[in-house]
Amino acid sequence: MPTENKLTGLVVVAATVFVAVETGGDVWAIAVFAACGALFVIECSLLRRTLSLNSLTLPALFIYIYLVTTAISSIPVFAVLQHPMRRTYFLAVQSVLVTFPLGVGIANRLYKNPARIVQGYVHSDVQRTISDFKFVPLFVVMALALGPLLVPYFVYAKHIQLIEVLKAYPTTVNRLSLRFAESDVPKVAQYGFEIARRFVLPLCALYAYFMARLYRGKWTFVFWLTFCVTLLVSLLTLDRAEPVGFLMMMVFAYLLARKQTVSQAFRSPKILLLFGFTFALAGLISVAQYQSTFSEEGVVAAIWRVLSVRIGSDPATMTWWAFRIFHSPSLFLHFKYERIFSVLPGFQYVEWNDTRYFVTPPLACVGNLWENWGWPAVLIGPIALGFVYQVIQLSVFVRKSVPILALQVILLADVAWAVYGKVLSVMSVSVLLACFIVALAFRPRRRTVAAARLQFSPRPYPGEADRSVVPS
């Protein structure tokens, strides 16, 4: 952990120098970033292993992704701006480095020895528990629910992007109409489709993955079947986020199954190969999205754009859009236009094609908070988010079992979605709540673990002997 804090400190120092160079020595910008960065390093030192990226906790994944893709990436964005809101934008973005860990610290106060809970879970082996098989009926229900969730989308969608490009390339369909065909589907059908490919299918695939590693047998076939179906469904709209997100879930699953740290992941040839395949697929999708000509140079350029822009700097840029558009308190939306609140009396949801607000969604985490309430939301929101993520981490992830590991991977992916998308989106909140509720229901207790030890044969965990028959 001291090594991780030292590396974080070096990153902050290097980023502070980057601020000085990019802004031409802007003293205000240097002071803001240096102050927020220093407080962030101090908070990480105080929180110790409860905010350690190497342990792959929910709050740690969020804040370190945010540090790279938003806090640091906002520096070149700020450097070229001349808008009156530029300083407000920069200060709001950097403030999250202070407020989010504060929320984590508040959550820690509710638990006795939170560091021990986190590290005990991280370093423990997967337990054979009765809940592993109690989860099977839910697995079957989710599999049967795929029909009602997916069929309405196929009925209402004018075009299925993947099918259109497979039939003819380039297609005869208008390029933009094909690209945004999903937005023309009724919202209920669209929600069912999204919840299927971002929660139900990945959870089925991950559950089968961990069952195959622990129990082998027929679960190996079930895993490969659910893996292929999930990847196929995630590719249907030719969006990069869903297939890339699912493959990153498999990376998380690989690390958790073998008790490997994040630093060890970058020394694993198999992980690097999966990373390479993921971004190559993202490049191919980028070319197909807009009917570009396939060529080696075009695909390589698309891959670089995905890495440098879509993943590396888009959250910072999207956040700036919110500050540029909602530059006055009179323009704040006050949560009235968030779909998740539309069921409440007096709340109205404004579609993105509403001419009053020319906004390209999503606005990323801080942008989503700013557009609604301004500074109060920007200051309180990250504290609440850090608190919620840490409460879930310390309440649910105590003992490892197959359902718990599968749900942890889904939540890790949802944390990343919160950085890149709207933190108050229906999908982000739905997945967070669904995972938390299911995890509480299937969280293994000591007595169920003990009972399972008597019921199941004491075979070694397959990952320990590297004898897995599923992707490794």
Rosetta blueprint (number, residue, H / E / L):
1 M L
2 P H
3 T H
4 E H
5 N H
6 K H
7 L H
8 T H
9 G H
10 L H
11 V H
12 V H
13 V H
14 A H
15 A H
16 T H
17 V H
18 F H
19 V H
20 A H
21 V H
22 E H
23 T L
24 G L
25 G L
26 D L
27 V H
28 W H
29 A H
30 I H
31 A H
32 V H
33 F H
34 A H
35 A H
36 C H
37 G H
38 A H
39 L H
40 F H
41 V H
42 I H
43 E H
44 C H
45 S H
46 L H
47 L H
48 R H
49 R H
50 T H
51 L H
52 S L
53 L H
54 N H
55 S H
56 L L
57 T L
58 L H
59 P H
60 A H
61 L H
62 F H
63 I H
64 Y H
65 I H
66 Y H
67 L H
68 V H
69 T H
70 T H
71 A H
72 I H
73 S L
74 S H
75 I H
76 P H
77 V H
78 F H
79 A H
80 V H
81 L L
82 Q L
83 H L
84 P L
85 M L
86 R H
87 R H
88 T H
89 Y H
90 F H
91 L H
92 A H
93 V H
94 Q H
95 S H
96 V H
97 L H
98 V H
99 T H
100 F H
101 P H
102 L H
103 G H
104 V H
105 G H
106 I H
107 A H
108 N H
109 R L
110 L L
111 Y L
112 K L
113 N L
114 P H
115 A H
116 R H
117 I H
118 V H
119 Q H
120 G H
121 Y H
122 V H
123 H L
124 S L
125 D L
126 V L
127 Q L
128 R L
129 T L
130 I L
131 S H
132 D H
133 F H
134 K H
135 F L
136 V H
137 P H
138 L H
139 F H
140 V H
141 V H
142 M H
143 A H
144 L H
145 A H
146 L H
147 G H
148 P H
149 L H
150 L H
151 V H
152 P H
153 Y H
154 F H
155 V H
156 Y H
157 A L
158 K L
159 H L
160 I L
161 Q H
162 L H
163 I H
164 E H
165 V H
166 L H
167 K H
168 A L
169 Y L
170 P L
171 T L
172 T L
173 V L
174 N L
175 R H
176 L H
177 S H
178 L H
179 R H
180 F L
181 A H
182 E H
183 S H
184 D H
185 V L
186 P L
187 K H
188 V H
189 A H
190 Q H
191 Y H
192 G H
193 F H
194 E H
195 I H
196 A H
197 R H
198 R H
199 F H
200 V H
201 L H
202 P H
203 L H
204 C H
205 A H
206 L H
207 Y H
208 A H
209 Y H
210 F H
211 M H
212 A H
213 R H
214 L H
215 Y H
216 R L
217 G L
218 K L
219 W H
220 T H
221 F H
222 V H
223 F H
224 W H
225 L H
226 T H
227 F H
228 C H
229 V H
230 T H
231 L H
232 L H
233 V H
234 S H
235 L H
236 L L
237 T L
238 L L
239 D L
240 R L
241 A H
242 E H
243 P H
244 V H
245 G H
246 F H
247 L H
248 M H
249 M H
250 M H
251 V H
252 F H
253 A H
254 Y H
255 L H
256 L H
257 A H
258 R L
259 K L
260 Q L
261 T L
262 V H
263 S H
264 Q H
265 A H
266 F L
267 R L
268 S L
269 P H
270 K H
271 I H
272 L H
273 L H
274 L H
275 F H
276 G H
277 F H
278 T H
279 F H
280 A H
281 L H
282 A H
283 G H
284 L H
285 I H
286 S H
287 V H
288 A H
289 Q H
290 Y L
291 Q L
292 S L
293 T L
294 F L
295 S L
296 E H
297 E H
298 G H
299 V H
300 V H
301 A H
302 A H
303 I H
304 W H
305 R H
306 V H
307 L H
308 S H
309 V H
310 R H
311 I H
312 G L
313 S L
314 D H
315 P H
316 A H
317 T H
318 M H
319 T H
320 W H
321 W H
322 A H
323 F H
324 R H
325 I H
326 F L
327 H L
328 S L
329 P H
330 S H
331 L H
332 F L
333 L L
334 H L
335 F L
336 K L
337 Y L
338 E L
339 R H
340 I H
341 F H
342 S L
343 V L
344 L L
345 P L
346 G L
347 F L
348 Q L
349 Y L
350 V L
351 E L
352 W L
353 N L
354 D L
355 T L
356 R L
357 Y L
358 F L
359 V L
360 T L
361 P L
362 P L
363 L L
364 A H
365 C H
366 V H
367 G H
368 N H
369 L H
370 W H
371 E H
372 N H
373 W H
374 G L
375 W H
376 P H
377 A H
378 V H
379 L H
380 I H
381 G H
382 P H
383 I H
384 A H
385 L H
386 G H
387 F H
388 V H
389 Y H
390 Q H
391 V H
392 I H
393 Q H
394 L H
395 S H
396 V H
397 F L
398 V L
399 R L
400 K L
401 S L
402 V H
403 P H
404 I H
405 L H
406 A H
407 L H
408 Q H
409 V H
410 I H
411 L H
412 L H
413 A H
414 D H
415 V H
416 A H
417 W H
418 A H
419 V H
420 Y H
421 G L
422 K L
423 V L
424 L L
425 S L
426 V H
427 M H
428 S H
429 V H
430 S H
431 V H
432 L H
433 L H
434 A H
435 C H
436 F H
437 I H
438 V H
439 A H
440 L H
441 A H
442 F H
443 R L
444 P L
445 R L
446 R H
447 R H
448 T H
449 V H
450 A H
451 A H
452 A H
453 R H
454 L H
455 Q H
456 F L
457 S L
458 P L
459 R L
460 P L
461 Y L
462 P H
463 G H
464 E H
465 A H
466 D L
467 R L
468 S L
469 V L
470 V L
471 P L
472 S L
